[in-house]
Amino acid sequence: MTIKRSEPDNRMSQTVVYGDMIYLAGQIGSGADVTAQTKDMLAEVDRLLADAGSSKSQILSATIWLADIATISEMNAVWDAWINPANPPARACVEARLATPEFLVEVMITAAKS
């Protein structure tokens, strides 16, 4: 099987496809609060999955990191409106110190090809 990497730089690829599996690098968003960053981040997930031949309905697992777990309700409000309720993935959400103080939320996705 061939490994296909998209948007690689010297550190990582944004997407790696191997067989029928799609792995996204950790995605962040921009904005002043968790709501804005989550919306932006999930739009990027949509774009990357579409480019890889998949969609949010094919997400198998998601790991979400929040800079402050007290913002989980804000993030969940955006997540719940975005995710396909008929096909929810396995998910974990934890508090963690992210790469810079400006980052409030990050997600890592594993999906199947459509």
Phi and psi restraints in degrees (range 20) as a CNS / XPLOR table:
assign (resid 1 and name C) (resid 2 and name N)
       (resid 2 and name CA) (resid 2 and name C) 1.0 -93.4 20.0 2
assign (resid 2 and name N) (resid 2 and name CA)
       (resid 2 and name C) (resid 3 and name N) 1.0 141.3 20.0 2
assign (resid 2 and name C) (resid 3 and name N)
       (resid 3 and name CA) (resid 3 and name C) 1.0 -97.3 20.0 2
assign (resid 3 and name N) (resid 3 and name CA)
       (resid 3 and name C) (resid 4 and name N) 1.0 126.9 20.0 2
assign (resid 3 and name C) (resid 4 and name N)
       (resid 4 and name CA) (resid 4 and name C) 1.0 -113.2 20.0 2
assign (resid 4 and name N) (resid 4 and name CA)
       (resid 4 and name C) (resid 5 and name N) 1.0 123.7 20.0 2
assign (resid 4 and name C) (resid 5 and name N)
       (resid 5 and name CA) (resid 5 and name C) 1.0 -111.8 20.0 2
assign (resid 5 and name N) (resid 5 and name CA)
       (resid 5 and name C) (resid 6 and name N) 1.0 134.5 20.0 2
assign (resid 5 and name C) (resid 6 and name N)
       (resid 6 and name CA) (resid 6 and name C) 1.0 -118.4 20.0 2
assign (resid 6 and name N) (resid 6 and name CA)
       (resid 6 and name C) (resid 7 and name N) 1.0 146.0 20.0 2
assign (resid 6 and name C) (resid 7 and name N)
       (resid 7 and name CA) (resid 7 and name C) 1.0 52.9 20.0 2
assign (resid 7 and name N) (resid 7 and name CA)
       (resid 7 and name C) (resid 8 and name N) 1.0 48.9 20.0 2
assign (resid 7 and name C) (resid 8 and name N)
       (resid 8 and name CA) (resid 8 and name C) 1.0 -77.1 20.0 2
assign (resid 8 and name N) (resid 8 and name CA)
       (resid 8 and name C) (resid 9 and name N) 1.0 149.7 20.0 2
assign (resid 8 and name C) (resid 9 and name N)
       (resid 9 and name CA) (resid 9 and name C) 1.0 -130.3 20.0 2
assign (resid 9 and name N) (resid 9 and name CA)
       (resid 9 and name C) (resid 10 and name N) 1.0 -164.6 20.0 2
assign (resid 9 and name C) (resid 10 and name N)
       (resid 10 and name CA) (resid 10 and name C) 1.0 -73.5 20.0 2
assign (resid 10 and name N) (resid 10 and name CA)
       (resid 10 and name C) (resid 11 and name N) 1.0 -10.9 20.0 2
assign (resid 10 and name C) (resid 11 and name N)
       (resid 11 and name CA) (resid 11 and name C) 1.0 -108.5 20.0 2
assign (resid 11 and name N) (resid 11 and name CA)
       (resid 11 and name C) (resid 12 and name N) 1.0 -37.7 20.0 2
assign (resid 11 and name C) (resid 12 and name N)
       (resid 12 and name CA) (resid 12 and name C) 1.0 -163.9 20.0 2
assign (resid 12 and name N) (resid 12 and name CA)
       (resid 12 and name C) (resid 13 and name N) 1.0 168.8 20.0 2
assign (resid 12 and name C) (resid 13 and name N)
       (resid 13 and name CA) (resid 13 and name C) 1.0 -107.9 20.0 2
assign (resid 13 and name N) (resid 13 and name CA)
       (resid 13 and name C) (resid 14 and name N) 1.0 146.4 20.0 2
assign (resid 13 and name C) (resid 14 and name N)
       (resid 14 and name CA) (resid 14 and name C) 1.0 -71.8 20.0 2
assign (resid 14 and name N) (resid 14 and name CA)
       (resid 14 and name C) (resid 15 and name N) 1.0 -32.1 20.0 2
assign (resid 14 and name C) (resid 15 and name N)
       (resid 15 and name CA) (resid 15 and name C) 1.0 -140.5 20.0 2
assign (resid 15 and name N) (resid 15 and name CA)
       (resid 15 and name C) (resid 16 and name N) 1.0 138.8 20.0 2
assign (resid 15 and name C) (resid 16 and name N)
       (resid 16 and name CA) (resid 16 and name C) 1.0 -127.1 20.0 2
assign (resid 16 and name N) (resid 16 and name CA)
       (resid 16 and name C) (resid 17 and name N) 1.0 126.3 20.0 2
assign (resid 16 and name C) (resid 17 and name N)
       (resid 17 and name CA) (resid 17 and name C) 1.0 -114.3 20.0 2
assign (resid 17 and name N) (resid 17 and name CA)
       (resid 17 and name C) (resid 18 and name N) 1.0 128.3 20.0 2
assign (resid 17 and name C) (resid 18 and name N)
       (resid 18 and name CA) (resid 18 and name C) 1.0 -135.5 20.0 2
assign (resid 18 and name N) (resid 18 and name CA)
       (resid 18 and name C) (resid 19 and name N) 1.0 113.6 20.0 2
assign (resid 18 and name C) (resid 19 and name N)
       (resid 19 and name CA) (resid 19 and name C) 1.0 63.1 20.0 2
assign (resid 19 and name N) (resid 19 and name CA)
       (resid 19 and name C) (resid 20 and name N) 1.0 -126.6 20.0 2
assign (resid 19 and name C) (resid 20 and name N)
       (resid 20 and name CA) (resid 20 and name C) 1.0 -98.9 20.0 2
assign (resid 20 and name N) (resid 20 and name CA)
       (resid 20 and name C) (resid 21 and name N) 1.0 14.4 20.0 2
assign (resid 20 and name C) (resid 21 and name N)
       (resid 21 and name CA) (resid 21 and name C) 1.0 -107.9 20.0 2
assign (resid 21 and name N) (resid 21 and name CA)
       (resid 21 and name C) (resid 22 and name N) 1.0 140.6 20.0 2
assign (resid 21 and name C) (resid 22 and name N)
       (resid 22 and name CA) (resid 22 and name C) 1.0 -123.7 20.0 2
assign (resid 22 and name N) (resid 22 and name CA)
       (resid 22 and name C) (resid 23 and name N) 1.0 128.6 20.0 2
assign (resid 22 and name C) (resid 23 and name N)
       (resid 23 and name CA) (resid 23 and name C) 1.0 -118.7 20.0 2
assign (resid 23 and name N) (resid 23 and name CA)
       (resid 23 and name C) (resid 24 and name N) 1.0 122.8 20.0 2
assign (resid 23 and name C) (resid 24 and name N)
       (resid 24 and name CA) (resid 24 and name C) 1.0 -99.5 20.0 2
assign (resid 24 and name N) (resid 24 and name CA)
       (resid 24 and name C) (resid 25 and name N) 1.0 142.2 20.0 2
assign (resid 24 and name C) (resid 25 and name N)
       (resid 25 and name CA) (resid 25 and name C) 1.0 -66.0 20.0 2
assign (resid 25 and name N) (resid 25 and name CA)
       (resid 25 and name C) (resid 26 and name N) 1.0 164.4 20.0 2
assign (resid 25 and name C) (resid 26 and name N)
       (resid 26 and name CA) (resid 26 and name C) 1.0 -56.9 20.0 2
assign (resid 26 and name N) (resid 26 and name CA)
       (resid 26 and name C) (resid 27 and name N) 1.0 129.6 20.0 2
assign (resid 26 and name C) (resid 27 and name N)
       (resid 27 and name CA) (resid 27 and name C) 1.0 -110.6 20.0 2
assign (resid 27 and name N) (resid 27 and name CA)
       (resid 27 and name C) (resid 28 and name N) 1.0 138.1 20.0 2
assign (resid 27 and name C) (resid 28 and name N)
       (resid 28 and name CA) (resid 28 and name C) 1.0 -122.9 20.0 2
assign (resid 28 and name N) (resid 28 and name CA)
       (resid 28 and name C) (resid 29 and name N) 1.0 170.0 20.0 2
assign (resid 28 and name C) (resid 29 and name N)
       (resid 29 and name CA) (resid 29 and name C) 1.0 -130.7 20.0 2
assign (resid 29 and name N) (resid 29 and name CA)
       (resid 29 and name C) (resid 30 and name N) 1.0 174.1 20.0 2
assign (resid 29 and name C) (resid 30 and name N)
       (resid 30 and name CA) (resid 30 and name C) 1.0 -110.2 20.0 2
assign (resid 30 and name N) (resid 30 and name CA)
       (resid 30 and name C) (resid 31 and name N) 1.0 160.8 20.0 2
assign (resid 30 and name C) (resid 31 and name N)
       (resid 31 and name CA) (resid 31 and name C) 1.0 138.0 20.0 2
assign (resid 31 and name N) (resid 31 and name CA)
       (resid 31 and name C) (resid 32 and name N) 1.0 168.3 20.0 2
assign (resid 31 and name C) (resid 32 and name N)
       (resid 32 and name CA) (resid 32 and name C) 1.0 -84.3 20.0 2
assign (resid 32 and name N) (resid 32 and name CA)
       (resid 32 and name C) (resid 33 and name N) 1.0 -18.0 20.0 2
assign (resid 32 and name C) (resid 33 and name N)
       (resid 33 and name CA) (resid 33 and name C) 1.0 -141.3 20.0 2
assign (resid 33 and name N) (resid 33 and name CA)
       (resid 33 and name C) (resid 34 and name N) 1.0 176.0 20.0 2
assign (resid 33 and name C) (resid 34 and name N)
       (resid 34 and name CA) (resid 34 and name C) 1.0 -62.5 20.0 2
assign (resid 34 and name N) (resid 34 and name CA)
       (resid 34 and name C) (resid 35 and name N) 1.0 -37.4 20.0 2
assign (resid 34 and name C) (resid 35 and name N)
       (resid 35 and name CA) (resid 35 and name C) 1.0 -60.5 20.0 2
assign (resid 35 and name N) (resid 35 and name CA)
       (resid 35 and name C) (resid 36 and name N) 1.0 -51.5 20.0 2
assign (resid 35 and name C) (resid 36 and name N)
       (resid 36 and name CA) (resid 36 and name C) 1.0 -63.4 20.0 2
assign (resid 36 and name N) (resid 36 and name CA)
       (resid 36 and name C) (resid 37 and name N) 1.0 -44.1 20.0 2
assign (resid 36 and name C) (resid 37 and name N)
       (resid 37 and name CA) (resid 37 and name C) 1.0 -65.2 20.0 2
assign (resid 37 and name N) (resid 37 and name CA)
       (resid 37 and name C) (resid 38 and name N) 1.0 -37.8 20.0 2
assign (resid 37 and name C) (resid 38 and name N)
       (resid 38 and name CA) (resid 38 and name C) 1.0 -66.4 20.0 2
assign (resid 38 and name N) (resid 38 and name CA)
       (resid 38 and name C) (resid 39 and name N) 1.0 -44.0 20.0 2
assign (resid 38 and name C) (resid 39 and name N)
       (resid 39 and name CA) (resid 39 and name C) 1.0 -59.1 20.0 2
assign (resid 39 and name N) (resid 39 and name CA)
       (resid 39 and name C) (resid 40 and name N) 1.0 -46.4 20.0 2
assign (resid 39 and name C) (resid 40 and name N)
       (resid 40 and name CA) (resid 40 and name C) 1.0 -65.2 20.0 2
assign (resid 40 and name N) (resid 40 and name CA)
       (resid 40 and name C) (resid 41 and name N) 1.0 -43.2 20.0 2
assign (resid 40 and name C) (resid 41 and name N)
       (resid 41 and name CA) (resid 41 and name C) 1.0 -61.5 20.0 2
assign (resid 41 and name N) (resid 41 and name CA)
       (resid 41 and name C) (resid 42 and name N) 1.0 -45.0 20.0 2
assign (resid 41 and name C) (resid 42 and name N)
       (resid 42 and name CA) (resid 42 and name C) 1.0 -70.7 20.0 2
assign (resid 42 and name N) (resid 42 and name CA)
       (resid 42 and name C) (resid 43 and name N) 1.0 -29.6 20.0 2
assign (resid 42 and name C) (resid 43 and name N)
       (resid 43 and name CA) (resid 43 and name C) 1.0 -63.5 20.0 2
assign (resid 43 and name N) (resid 43 and name CA)
       (resid 43 and name C) (resid 44 and name N) 1.0 -39.1 20.0 2
assign (resid 43 and name C) (resid 44 and name N)
       (resid 44 and name CA) (resid 44 and name C) 1.0 -67.6 20.0 2
assign (resid 44 and name N) (resid 44 and name CA)
       (resid 44 and name C) (resid 45 and name N) 1.0 -39.3 20.0 2
assign (resid 44 and name C) (resid 45 and name N)
       (resid 45 and name CA) (resid 45 and name C) 1.0 -59.5 20.0 2
assign (resid 45 and name N) (resid 45 and name CA)
       (resid 45 and name C) (resid 46 and name N) 1.0 -46.0 20.0 2
assign (resid 45 and name C) (resid 46 and name N)
       (resid 46 and name CA) (resid 46 and name C) 1.0 -55.5 20.0 2
assign (resid 46 and name N) (resid 46 and name CA)
       (resid 46 and name C) (resid 47 and name N) 1.0 -47.0 20.0 2
assign (resid 46 and name C) (resid 47 and name N)
       (resid 47 and name CA) (resid 47 and name C) 1.0 -62.1 20.0 2
assign (resid 47 and name N) (resid 47 and name CA)
       (resid 47 and name C) (resid 48 and name N) 1.0 -48.5 20.0 2
assign (resid 47 and name C) (resid 48 and name N)
       (resid 48 and name CA) (resid 48 and name C) 1.0 -64.8 20.0 2
assign (resid 48 and name N) (resid 48 and name CA)
       (resid 48 and name C) (resid 49 and name N) 1.0 -41.4 20.0 2
assign (resid 48 and name C) (resid 49 and name N)
       (resid 49 and name CA) (resid 49 and name C) 1.0 -64.8 20.0 2
assign (resid 49 and name N) (resid 49 and name CA)
       (resid 49 and name C) (resid 50 and name N) 1.0 -42.4 20.0 2
assign (resid 49 and name C) (resid 50 and name N)
       (resid 50 and name CA) (resid 50 and name C) 1.0 -61.4 20.0 2
assign (resid 50 and name N) (resid 50 and name CA)
       (resid 50 and name C) (resid 51 and name N) 1.0 -43.0 20.0 2
assign (resid 50 and name C) (resid 51 and name N)
       (resid 51 and name CA) (resid 51 and name C) 1.0 -62.1 20.0 2
assign (resid 51 and name N) (resid 51 and name CA)
       (resid 51 and name C) (resid 52 and name N) 1.0 -29.0 20.0 2
assign (resid 51 and name C) (resid 52 and name N)
       (resid 52 and name CA) (resid 52 and name C) 1.0 -91.2 20.0 2
assign (resid 52 and name N) (resid 52 and name CA)
       (resid 52 and name C) (resid 53 and name N) 1.0 0.1 20.0 2
assign (resid 52 and name C) (resid 53 and name N)
       (resid 53 and name CA) (resid 53 and name C) 1.0 87.4 20.0 2
assign (resid 53 and name N) (resid 53 and name CA)
       (resid 53 and name C) (resid 54 and name N) 1.0 33.8 20.0 2
assign (resid 53 and name C) (resid 54 and name N)
       (resid 54 and name CA) (resid 54 and name C) 1.0 -144.2 20.0 2
assign (resid 54 and name N) (resid 54 and name CA)
       (resid 54 and name C) (resid 55 and name N) 1.0 -169.7 20.0 2
assign (resid 54 and name C) (resid 55 and name N)
       (resid 55 and name CA) (resid 55 and name C) 1.0 -156.6 20.0 2
assign (resid 55 and name N) (resid 55 and name CA)
       (resid 55 and name C) (resid 56 and name N) 1.0 173.8 20.0 2
assign (resid 55 and name C) (resid 56 and name N)
       (resid 56 and name CA) (resid 56 and name C) 1.0 -62.6 20.0 2
assign (resid 56 and name N) (resid 56 and name CA)
       (resid 56 and name C) (resid 57 and name N) 1.0 -22.4 20.0 2
assign (resid 56 and name C) (resid 57 and name N)
       (resid 57 and name CA) (resid 57 and name C) 1.0 -68.5 20.0 2
assign (resid 57 and name N) (resid 57 and name CA)
       (resid 57 and name C) (resid 58 and name N) 1.0 -16.4 20.0 2
assign (resid 57 and name C) (resid 58 and name N)
       (resid 58 and name CA) (resid 58 and name C) 1.0 -102.0 20.0 2
assign (resid 58 and name N) (resid 58 and name CA)
       (resid 58 and name C) (resid 59 and name N) 1.0 6.6 20.0 2
assign (resid 58 and name C) (resid 59 and name N)
       (resid 59 and name CA) (resid 59 and name C) 1.0 -67.8 20.0 2
assign (resid 59 and name N) (resid 59 and name CA)
       (resid 59 and name C) (resid 60 and name N) 1.0 128.8 20.0 2
assign (resid 59 and name C) (resid 60 and name N)
       (resid 60 and name CA) (resid 60 and name C) 1.0 -92.4 20.0 2
assign (resid 60 and name N) (resid 60 and name CA)
       (resid 60 and name C) (resid 61 and name N) 1.0 -42.8 20.0 2
assign (resid 60 and name C) (resid 61 and name N)
       (resid 61 and name CA) (resid 61 and name C) 1.0 -148.8 20.0 2
assign (resid 61 and name N) (resid 61 and name CA)
       (resid 61 and name C) (resid 62 and name N) 1.0 152.5 20.0 2
assign (resid 61 and name C) (resid 62 and name N)
       (resid 62 and name CA) (resid 62 and name C) 1.0 -138.6 20.0 2
assign (resid 62 and name N) (resid 62 and name CA)
       (resid 62 and name C) (resid 63 and name N) 1.0 134.4 20.0 2
assign (resid 62 and name C) (resid 63 and name N)
       (resid 63 and name CA) (resid 63 and name C) 1.0 -116.3 20.0 2
assign (resid 63 and name N) (resid 63 and name CA)
       (resid 63 and name C) (resid 64 and name N) 1.0 123.8 20.0 2
assign (resid 63 and name C) (resid 64 and name N)
       (resid 64 and name CA) (resid 64 and name C) 1.0 -116.5 20.0 2
assign (resid 64 and name N) (resid 64 and name CA)
       (resid 64 and name C) (resid 65 and name N) 1.0 133.2 20.0 2
assign (resid 64 and name C) (resid 65 and name N)
       (resid 65 and name CA) (resid 65 and name C) 1.0 -114.4 20.0 2
assign (resid 65 and name N) (resid 65 and name CA)
       (resid 65 and name C) (resid 66 and name N) 1.0 131.7 20.0 2
assign (resid 65 and name C) (resid 66 and name N)
       (resid 66 and name CA) (resid 66 and name C) 1.0 -115.2 20.0 2
assign (resid 66 and name N) (resid 66 and name CA)
       (resid 66 and name C) (resid 67 and name N) 1.0 136.4 20.0 2
assign (resid 66 and name C) (resid 67 and name N)
       (resid 67 and name CA) (resid 67 and name C) 1.0 -65.0 20.0 2
assign (resid 67 and name N) (resid 67 and name CA)
       (resid 67 and name C) (resid 68 and name N) 1.0 -29.2 20.0 2
assign (resid 67 and name C) (resid 68 and name N)
       (resid 68 and name CA) (resid 68 and name C) 1.0 -140.2 20.0 2
assign (resid 68 and name N) (resid 68 and name CA)
       (resid 68 and name C) (resid 69 and name N) 1.0 111.9 20.0 2
assign (resid 68 and name C) (resid 69 and name N)
       (resid 69 and name CA) (resid 69 and name C) 1.0 -61.4 20.0 2
assign (resid 69 and name N) (resid 69 and name CA)
       (resid 69 and name C) (resid 70 and name N) 1.0 -18.1 20.0 2
assign (resid 69 and name C) (resid 70 and name N)
       (resid 70 and name CA) (resid 70 and name C) 1.0 -64.7 20.0 2
assign (resid 70 and name N) (resid 70 and name CA)
       (resid 70 and name C) (resid 71 and name N) 1.0 -16.1 20.0 2
assign (resid 70 and name C) (resid 71 and name N)
       (resid 71 and name CA) (resid 71 and name C) 1.0 -92.7 20.0 2
assign (resid 71 and name N) (resid 71 and name CA)
       (resid 71 and name C) (resid 72 and name N) 1.0 10.5 20.0 2
assign (resid 71 and name C) (resid 72 and name N)
       (resid 72 and name CA) (resid 72 and name C) 1.0 -61.0 20.0 2
assign (resid 72 and name N) (resid 72 and name CA)
       (resid 72 and name C) (resid 73 and name N) 1.0 -35.6 20.0 2
assign (resid 72 and name C) (resid 73 and name N)
       (resid 73 and name CA) (resid 73 and name C) 1.0 -64.2 20.0 2
assign (resid 73 and name N) (resid 73 and name CA)
       (resid 73 and name C) (resid 74 and name N) 1.0 -40.6 20.0 2
assign (resid 73 and name C) (resid 74 and name N)
       (resid 74 and name CA) (resid 74 and name C) 1.0 -63.0 20.0 2
assign (resid 74 and name N) (resid 74 and name CA)
       (resid 74 and name C) (resid 75 and name N) 1.0 -46.7 20.0 2
assign (resid 74 and name C) (resid 75 and name N)
       (resid 75 and name CA) (resid 75 and name C) 1.0 -64.9 20.0 2
assign (resid 75 and name N) (resid 75 and name CA)
       (resid 75 and name C) (resid 76 and name N) 1.0 -44.2 20.0 2
assign (resid 75 and name C) (resid 76 and name N)
       (resid 76 and name CA) (resid 76 and name C) 1.0 -62.2 20.0 2
assign (resid 76 and name N) (resid 76 and name CA)
       (resid 76 and name C) (resid 77 and name N) 1.0 -34.1 20.0 2
assign (resid 76 and name C) (resid 77 and name N)
       (resid 77 and name CA) (resid 77 and name C) 1.0 -60.7 20.0 2
assign (resid 77 and name N) (resid 77 and name CA)
       (resid 77 and name C) (resid 78 and name N) 1.0 -42.5 20.0 2
assign (resid 77 and name C) (resid 78 and name N)
       (resid 78 and name CA) (resid 78 and name C) 1.0 -71.7 20.0 2
assign (resid 78 and name N) (resid 78 and name CA)
       (resid 78 and name C) (resid 79 and name N) 1.0 -46.9 20.0 2
assign (resid 78 and name C) (resid 79 and name N)
       (resid 79 and name CA) (resid 79 and name C) 1.0 -56.1 20.0 2
assign (resid 79 and name N) (resid 79 and name CA)
       (resid 79 and name C) (resid 80 and name N) 1.0 -49.2 20.0 2
assign (resid 79 and name C) (resid 80 and name N)
       (resid 80 and name CA) (resid 80 and name C) 1.0 -63.3 20.0 2
assign (resid 80 and name N) (resid 80 and name CA)
       (resid 80 and name C) (resid 81 and name N) 1.0 -33.3 20.0 2
assign (resid 80 and name C) (resid 81 and name N)
       (resid 81 and name CA) (resid 81 and name C) 1.0 -75.0 20.0 2
assign (resid 81 and name N) (resid 81 and name CA)
       (resid 81 and name C) (resid 82 and name N) 1.0 -23.8 20.0 2
assign (resid 81 and name C) (resid 82 and name N)
       (resid 82 and name CA) (resid 82 and name C) 1.0 -91.5 20.0 2
assign (resid 82 and name N) (resid 82 and name CA)
       (resid 82 and name C) (resid 83 and name N) 1.0 -43.7 20.0 2
assign (resid 82 and name C) (resid 83 and name N)
       (resid 83 and name CA) (resid 83 and name C) 1.0 -68.8 20.0 2
assign (resid 83 and name N) (resid 83 and name CA)
       (resid 83 and name C) (resid 84 and name N) 1.0 149.2 20.0 2
assign (resid 83 and name C) (resid 84 and name N)
       (resid 84 and name CA) (resid 84 and name C) 1.0 -76.3 20.0 2
assign (resid 84 and name N) (resid 84 and name CA)
       (resid 84 and name C) (resid 85 and name N) 1.0 111.8 20.0 2
assign (resid 84 and name C) (resid 85 and name N)
       (resid 85 and name CA) (resid 85 and name C) 1.0 -64.7 20.0 2
assign (resid 85 and name N) (resid 85 and name CA)
       (resid 85 and name C) (resid 86 and name N) 1.0 -19.8 20.0 2
assign (resid 85 and name C) (resid 86 and name N)
       (resid 86 and name CA) (resid 86 and name C) 1.0 -79.5 20.0 2
assign (resid 86 and name N) (resid 86 and name CA)
       (resid 86 and name C) (resid 87 and name N) 1.0 -16.5 20.0 2
assign (resid 86 and name C) (resid 87 and name N)
       (resid 87 and name CA) (resid 87 and name C) 1.0 -137.1 20.0 2
assign (resid 87 and name N) (resid 87 and name CA)
       (resid 87 and name C) (resid 88 and name N) 1.0 57.1 20.0 2
assign (resid 87 and name C) (resid 88 and name N)
       (resid 88 and name CA) (resid 88 and name C) 1.0 -71.6 20.0 2
assign (resid 88 and name N) (resid 88 and name CA)
       (resid 88 and name C) (resid 89 and name N) 1.0 140.4 20.0 2
assign (resid 88 and name C) (resid 89 and name N)
       (resid 89 and name CA) (resid 89 and name C) 1.0 -81.9 20.0 2
assign (resid 89 and name N) (resid 89 and name CA)
       (resid 89 and name C) (resid 90 and name N) 1.0 168.0 20.0 2
assign (resid 89 and name C) (resid 90 and name N)
       (resid 90 and name CA) (resid 90 and name C) 1.0 -66.4 20.0 2
assign (resid 90 and name N) (resid 90 and name CA)
       (resid 90 and name C) (resid 91 and name N) 1.0 143.5 20.0 2
assign (resid 90 and name C) (resid 91 and name N)
       (resid 91 and name CA) (resid 91 and name C) 1.0 -148.4 20.0 2
assign (resid 91 and name N) (resid 91 and name CA)
       (resid 91 and name C) (resid 92 and name N) 1.0 144.6 20.0 2
assign (resid 91 and name C) (resid 92 and name N)
       (resid 92 and name CA) (resid 92 and name C) 1.0 -128.1 20.0 2
assign (resid 92 and name N) (resid 92 and name CA)
       (resid 92 and name C) (resid 93 and name N) 1.0 146.6 20.0 2
assign (resid 92 and name C) (resid 93 and name N)
       (resid 93 and name CA) (resid 93 and name C) 1.0 -140.8 20.0 2
assign (resid 93 and name N) (resid 93 and name CA)
       (resid 93 and name C) (resid 94 and name N) 1.0 123.3 20.0 2
assign (resid 93 and name C) (resid 94 and name N)
       (resid 94 and name CA) (resid 94 and name C) 1.0 -135.9 20.0 2
assign (resid 94 and name N) (resid 94 and name CA)
       (resid 94 and name C) (resid 95 and name N) 1.0 163.1 20.0 2
assign (resid 94 and name C) (resid 95 and name N)
       (resid 95 and name CA) (resid 95 and name C) 1.0 -89.3 20.0 2
assign (resid 95 and name N) (resid 95 and name CA)
       (resid 95 and name C) (resid 96 and name N) 1.0 138.0 20.0 2
assign (resid 95 and name C) (resid 96 and name N)
       (resid 96 and name CA) (resid 96 and name C) 1.0 -156.3 20.0 2
assign (resid 96 and name N) (resid 96 and name CA)
       (resid 96 and name C) (resid 97 and name N) 1.0 153.4 20.0 2
assign (resid 96 and name C) (resid 97 and name N)
       (resid 97 and name CA) (resid 97 and name C) 1.0 -77.6 20.0 2
assign (resid 97 and name N) (resid 97 and name CA)
       (resid 97 and name C) (resid 98 and name N) 1.0 119.9 20.0 2
assign (resid 97 and name C) (resid 98 and name N)
       (resid 98 and name CA) (resid 98 and name C) 1.0 -88.5 20.0 2
assign (resid 98 and name N) (resid 98 and name CA)
       (resid 98 and name C) (resid 99 and name N) 1.0 176.0 20.0 2
assign (resid 98 and name C) (resid 99 and name N)
       (resid 99 and name CA) (resid 99 and name C) 1.0 -58.0 20.0 2
assign (resid 99 and name N) (resid 99 and name CA)
       (resid 99 and name C) (resid 100 and name N) 1.0 -37.5 20.0 2
assign (resid 99 and name C) (resid 100 and name N)
       (resid 100 and name CA) (resid 100 and name C) 1.0 -138.1 20.0 2
assign (resid 100 and name N) (resid 100 and name CA)
       (resid 100 and name C) (resid 101 and name N) 1.0 157.4 20.0 2
assign (resid 100 and name C) (resid 101 and name N)
       (resid 101 and name CA) (resid 101 and name C) 1.0 -62.6 20.0 2
assign (resid 101 and name N) (resid 101 and name CA)
       (resid 101 and name C) (resid 102 and name N) 1.0 -21.3 20.0 2
assign (resid 101 and name C) (resid 102 and name N)
       (resid 102 and name CA) (resid 102 and name C) 1.0 -71.7 20.0 2
assign (resid 102 and name N) (resid 102 and name CA)
       (resid 102 and name C) (resid 103 and name N) 1.0 -25.1 20.0 2
assign (resid 102 and name C) (resid 103 and name N)
       (resid 103 and name CA) (resid 103 and name C) 1.0 -79.8 20.0 2
assign (resid 103 and name N) (resid 103 and name CA)
       (resid 103 and name C) (resid 104 and name N) 1.0 123.3 20.0 2
assign (resid 103 and name C) (resid 104 and name N)
       (resid 104 and name CA) (resid 104 and name C) 1.0 -107.5 20.0 2
assign (resid 104 and name N) (resid 104 and name CA)
       (resid 104 and name C) (resid 105 and name N) 1.0 -21.3 20.0 2
assign (resid 104 and name C) (resid 105 and name N)
       (resid 105 and name CA) (resid 105 and name C) 1.0 -152.6 20.0 2
assign (resid 105 and name N) (resid 105 and name CA)
       (resid 105 and name C) (resid 106 and name N) 1.0 144.7 20.0 2
assign (resid 105 and name C) (resid 106 and name N)
       (resid 106 and name CA) (resid 106 and name C) 1.0 -144.9 20.0 2
assign (resid 106 and name N) (resid 106 and name CA)
       (resid 106 and name C) (resid 107 and name N) 1.0 146.7 20.0 2
assign (resid 106 and name C) (resid 107 and name N)
       (resid 107 and name CA) (resid 107 and name C) 1.0 -133.1 20.0 2
assign (resid 107 and name N) (resid 107 and name CA)
       (resid 107 and name C) (resid 108 and name N) 1.0 144.7 20.0 2
assign (resid 107 and name C) (resid 108 and name N)
       (resid 108 and name CA) (resid 108 and name C) 1.0 -122.1 20.0 2
assign (resid 108 and name N) (resid 108 and name CA)
       (resid 108 and name C) (resid 109 and name N) 1.0 131.4 20.0 2
assign (resid 108 and name C) (resid 109 and name N)
       (resid 109 and name CA) (resid 109 and name C) 1.0 -121.9 20.0 2
assign (resid 109 and name N) (resid 109 and name CA)
       (resid 109 and name C) (resid 110 and name N) 1.0 139.1 20.0 2
assign (resid 109 and name C) (resid 110 and name N)
       (resid 110 and name CA) (resid 110 and name C) 1.0 -120.8 20.0 2
assign (resid 110 and name N) (resid 110 and name CA)
       (resid 110 and name C) (resid 111 and name N) 1.0 130.1 20.0 2
assign (resid 110 and name C) (resid 111 and name N)
       (resid 111 and name CA) (resid 111 and name C) 1.0 -137.9 20.0 2
assign (resid 111 and name N) (resid 111 and name CA)
       (resid 111 and name C) (resid 112 and name N) 1.0 165.3 20.0 2
assign (resid 111 and name C) (resid 112 and name N)
       (resid 112 and name CA) (resid 112 and name C) 1.0 -99.8 20.0 2
assign (resid 112 and name N) (resid 112 and name CA)
       (resid 112 and name C) (resid 113 and name N) 1.0 151.3 20.0 2
assign (resid 112 and name C) (resid 113 and name N)
       (resid 113 and name CA) (resid 113 and name C) 1.0 -70.1 20.0 2
assign (resid 113 and name N) (resid 113 and name CA)
       (resid 113 and name C) (resid 114 and name N) 1.0 146.4 20.0 2
